């Protein structure tokens, strides 16, 4: 690493420590040129290669976490889901996509991943997203999807929380 002050080729690392978010390493360096000896800082980070999304018409666009987040957020509008949960869902989907698809990922895969995550998270958000994503042409298809979801829920022990009722009033006894 060249010294930014005198241009000498030799500098040495005097300290290395991870950056705040753990994705960078901060290094303090010192110029070993006698007349200079100045110190400076460099940062090392993983090179993030762009992940391209292949759309239905074969057009490519760069993967955008923002876009993913907005899609999920829209589906979860007015649902009792904390923003941190949505962030975490987003992070997990992105992390896995980057792991499994190095360069290109079909947009359909992203849609399926979001649906899988929402199915677990919130029934209403799931149906909202699925109805837009799968472009339900008729009520029957939508109904089939909803019925399948209700079947899943019935098998689960917990019932989804009601958004429009105050929670924590101590009357949440399961009936029937
Ligand atoms: Zn120097």
Boltz pocket constraint, residues with backbone or C-beta under 6 A from the ligand:
constraints:
  - pocket:
      binder: B
      contacts: [[A, 3], [A, 4], [A, 5], [A, 6], [A, 7], [A, 8], [A, 31], [A, 32], [A, 33], [A, 36], [A, 37], [A, 38]]
      max_distance: 6.0
